[in-house]
Amino acid sequence: MRNIVFIHGGGPTAVINASLAGSLRELRDQGFDGKVYGARFGVRGLLARDMIDLGKLSDKELDALEHTPGSAIGTGRDHLEGEDYLKLRNALSELDAAYCVMTGGNGTMDTCRKLAFACDTAGITVTGTPKTMDNDLSVTDHSPGFGSAARYIAASVREAVEDVNGLPIHAVVIEAFGRDAGWITASSALSRLYGSDGPDMVLPPESAFDEECFLSQVERIHKEKGGLVIVASEGLRYSDGTPIVEPIFQTDRSVYFGDVSSHLASLIVKKLGIKARSEKPGILGRSSIAWQSDIDRMEAVECGRASVRAALSGRTASMSIIRRISSDSYKAETAIEDISDEILEARTLPAEYYDAATFSVSESFIEYARPLTGPLGPEFISLQRKEGAL
């Protein structure tokens, strides 16, 4: 039997390795007896023939893989030109690979489709496994990686709200990942399911930033409560599409935004005279295993299994997706879809999930996201809210 190569692309998530573990378990269940390779640090590893032997991992190592953050085989953000796909095809042929599975987001799935076309005459099947904490892949109900990132931000905001309530003298601005899509930012509102009275304001990138409106709302809430928590996307823009903070670096699809949380905190101090501080979890939000969602991990495993089944069946230029069957009593299934332009189109937060007038998410968003995160920790108690003071 010929061999199989696994490639990771883009930023890691808390469950990208869980998908890999699922794929490797599926290969064992299928009796696959070819060599199993992992390309070290993405497509550059394949081009350099820098392979990791994944075929001899023990059950204990596979269990550990499901609970390991980052990318165990390494990932990358390498830009590819037309001729590079022929080089990748040749590398796969030299490795006697009949199958290639790529795990990643929009850019990686685009690469997956293009590589599949390049490999069409070489007898090599190329399939994809979805991965993005940003949750901006279309067609799939949600992407592996999102549930864990949503759980992290919701739990962290819940804790920050209690801190601010205990010393209600300032505004705290927490910056969330999401250049173009506000799924993570909006997920901070899940903290309200656990009795939290925050976040007080949610600012996703889909809603144009209005400085005057923003400051007016901050001032109103501060007068009412004394302290407040704001969650803002790194990709906040004005109505003309200009980022509210100039990007510090940009190359190809990658944009490294400036410090949005610091900028907003400075606005609050300078314009309103209110104490403010900024927090920027950054990669902590995608690497936390402590807040890894059980549902997210299990679905990542199943997506990895489904992608391997599709590859072994010859379903090239395709990817595994998640279909939601029920939200009330959450139930979902994996399926396979051809990678199309529709899938590659970035999915942003729908208008019905956010109310720009109140800087808050809707109940429909809460119903969508709630099943994907799991519990947010123990019950909290606030003694200063109790009645009966002497």
N, C-alpha and C positions, 0 to 999 in steps of 0.2 A: 504494500500500500504506500502511496506517495505521502508527502508530509504536509504540515499545516503551520502557518505563521500567524502570530498575534501581534498587533500593533496598537499602541495607545497614542492618542493625539489630543492636544489642548490641555487646559488646566485639569489637575486631578480633582477628585471628589472623595467623599468619605466611603464610597462604595464602588469605585472603579475596579478595585481589586476583587471585590465580591463577584462582579460580572466575570472576571477572568477565572475565578475559582469555579463558578458555575459552568463555564465553558470546558474547563479541564475535567470536571466530574462527568459532564455529558460525553466527552470523548471516551472516557473509561467505560461508561455504561454502554456505549455503542461498540465497544471492542476495537477501537481505533488502534492500529499497531504501527502506524508511521511515526516519524519523529515529530515532536512538538516543540516549536521554537517561539521565543519571544524576542521581538526586535528591541534592542537596547536604545532607549530614548527616542522612540518613534521611527518615522520613515528614514531618518539619518542612519539608524542602526541597520535597517534593511539595505540601504545603499552601500554601507560599509561592510556588509555581511557580518555584522557584530551581533551574534545571536546568543540568547540564553536558553539552555536546555530546560524545558518545563515538563518534560515527560516523566521525571522520576520523583516528583514531589510526593511526600507521604500524606496520608489523611490528616495527620496533625498539622502539617504545613499548610494544607488547603484550608483547614479550619482557621488557622492564624491569618491566612490571606484575606478571609472575609472580614476580619476585624482590624485590618492594617490600613492606615491612611496613606495618602499620596499614591504614586504609581510604582508598584513593586518592580516592574520591568523598565520603568522610565518612560517619559512622554516628551513631546516636543511641539513646537509651533513653526516648523520649517515651511517656508514658501516653496511651492513647486511650479515649474513651468511645464509646457507641453512635452518636451523631450524627457523630462524627469520620469514621466509615467512609463516610458519605454525602458528606462534604466531600472525602475522598480520591477517591471515585468521580467526583465532579464535576470535580476537578482533572485526573484522567486523561482524562475526556471532553473537557475544554477543550484538552488537548494532543493530541487525536485519537489517543490510545493504544488499541491493540487488545490489547496485552499488557503485563503487569507481572511482573517477576521479583524476588522478595525473598530476600535471603541473610541467614541468621541461625540462632539456636538456638530453644529452646522458645517463648519469648515472641514471636519474630518469625514462627515458623511458625503460631502461634495467630492473630496479626495477618493473616498471609497467607490463612488459611482464612476469617476473618471478612470480609476485604476481597473475597475471591472471591465470597462469598455476596452482598455488597452490590453487586457489579458484574455479577451474574448476568443482569439484565435490560438491561444497558447494552452487551452484546456485548464485554466485556473479560475476557480470560483472565488469571488470576493464578496463578503457580506459585512454588515455593520451592526454594532451594538450601541444603542443610545447612551450618552453620558453628558449631562450638563447640569450643574447646580442652578444655572440661570433659568432653566425650564423653558427655553425659547425654541425648542425643536417642535415643529408642527406635526400634525396627524396623531402622534402619540398623546394620550391623555396627560401624561407627565413623564419626565425623564428621570432615570436613576441618578441620584445625587441631589435632587431638589428636596426630597422629604427630609433628609438629614440637615441640609443647610437651613431649611425652614424651621426645623426644630431648634437648631442652635440659636438663630436670631430671636425666635419667640421666647425661648427660655432665658436668654441673656437680657432681653428687654424687660421681661417680667421681673428679674432680679434688680435691674437698674431702676425700675419704677419704685420698688420698695425702698431702695437707697435714697432716692430723691424725696419720697414721701416722708422719710425719716429726718431729712434736713431740707425742707422745701424753700430754698432760697435762690435756686438757679435753674437755668435751662440746660439740659444735656442733649447734644445732637449726636446721634449714632449713625455712622455711614455704613450703608449696606452695598454689597456687590450687585451688579446689574447695570451694564452700560446702556442697554436699550430696552430692557424688559424689567418690570417692577415686581416680579413674582416673589423674590426674596424680601424686598422692602415691605410689600404688603403682608407677608407672612408674620411680621412682627406683631400684627394685631391679634394673632392667635393667643397671645398672652392674656387677653380679656376673657378667654374661656375658663381661666383659673382664678377669677375674682380680681384680676388686676384692673386698675382704672387707667391704664396706659397701654400703648403709647398715646400721647395726646395729639400728635400730628404725624401723618404718614405722607411722604413725598416721593412718589415713583417717577421715573423718567418720562412716562407717557403723558404726564400732565405738565404743561408749560409753567415754569417758575415765574411768579409775580412777586417781586420783592416787597412792594407795598402791602399786598394782601397777606403775605407771609408774616411780616412784622406786626401787622394789625392783629392777626390771630394769636401770635406769641404774646403780645402785650395783654390781650384780653384774658388768655388762659393764666398768665402769670398773676394778674390781679385777682383772679378767682381762686387759684390754688397755691400760689407762692412758688411753686416749682413745676417743671414740665419736662417730658421726654419726647424728643422728636427723632424720627427715623427717616433718613434721606438717602436716596440712591446716589451712587457715585456718578451717574450719568445725567444728573439734572441739567435741563436746558431752558433757555428763554423761548418765547413763542416763535422766534425766527430760526430756532434750531441751534443757536450758539450755546456751547456749554457755559454754565455760570462760572466755572473756573477753567481757565485755559489748560488743555492737556499738556503735560510736561514731556510727553514722548508719544510718537505715533509711527507705526510702520505696518504696511499692508492692512490686515484686519485688526491688528492689536492697537488699542488705544490705552495709554496710561494717563488716567485723569489726575487732575490736581486734587488737593485736599478739600473736598466739598464740605465736610463736617466742620473743619477749622474755619472755612470761609463763612459759613452760616453762623457759627458761634461768634465770630468777630463782628458780623453784622448786628447781632443781638446786643452785644456789648456797646458798640459804637453808636448805633442808632437809637437804642432804647435804654441804655444805661443799666441793663440787667446782667447779673453775673451769668456767664455761660461757659461751658466746656465742651470739648469735642472728643469723641471716641471712634476709633476705626479698627474694628476687629480684623478686617482684611482676610488673609488666608486662614486665620483661626476658624472662620466660619465654614470653610470647606474641608478642613483637616481634622476636625474634632471627632474622635471616636467615642468620647464620653457622651456625646449627644447624637451619635449615629442612630437613625431610626430603624427599628426592627423591620417594619414594612418596606422601607427603602432598601435595606440589605437583601431581604428575601426576593423582592422584585428584581433587583440587580442580578442576583443569581439566576433567576428564571430567564431574564433577557439574554444573559450569557449562554444559557443552555439552548434557547430558541435560535440564536444566531448560528450556533454550531450545527444544529439540526438542519437549518436552511442551507448552510454551506455544504454539508455532506450530501444533501439531496440535489445539489446543483443549482439552487436558487440564487444566481449571481445578481449583483447590483441591487441587493435588497437589505433590509434591516429589521430587527425585531422592534416591536412597539408594545405599549401597554394600552389595553382597552378596558375602560371602567364599565362594569356591569351594574353596580349599585353603590350609592353613597351612604344611604341610611345605615345599612349593615354592609360595610365596605366589602366589595368583591371586585376583582379584576382578573384579566387573563392576558397572556402574551399572544401576539400574532406576528405575521411577517408581511411587510409591505415593500413594494418596489420603491427605491429611492427616486423621488420625483422632485420637480421644482417646488411643488407644494410643501413637501417635507422640509426642504432647505430654506424656505421662507421663514424668517425669524418670527416667532409668535410672541406678541406683546400682550400685556395685561388688557383684557377686554374692558370696554368703557363701563359695562354694567357691574364691574367688580370694584369700582372706585368712585367716590364722590368728592370732586375737587373743591366744592363749596365748603365742605366740612373737614377736608384733609383726612378722610377716613375711608376704610374699605367697607364693602357691602356684606350683608349676611350671606349672599350667594357665594362670595369668595371664601368666607369662613367654612361653608359647607363643602366647598371644593377641596380646600387644603387640609382641613382638620383630620381626615383619616390617614394622611400620609406621614404624620409626624410622630404620633405616639404621645405618651404623657410628658409633661414639662417639669416634673419634679414634685416634691412633697407639698402639702398644704402650708400656706403661710398664715400668720396671724399678726394683726396690727392692733396693739393695745391703745394707741392714741386715738383710735376711732371709736373705742368703746364708750358708752354713756355711763353716767354715774360718778363723775369726778367729784371729789370732796370740795 
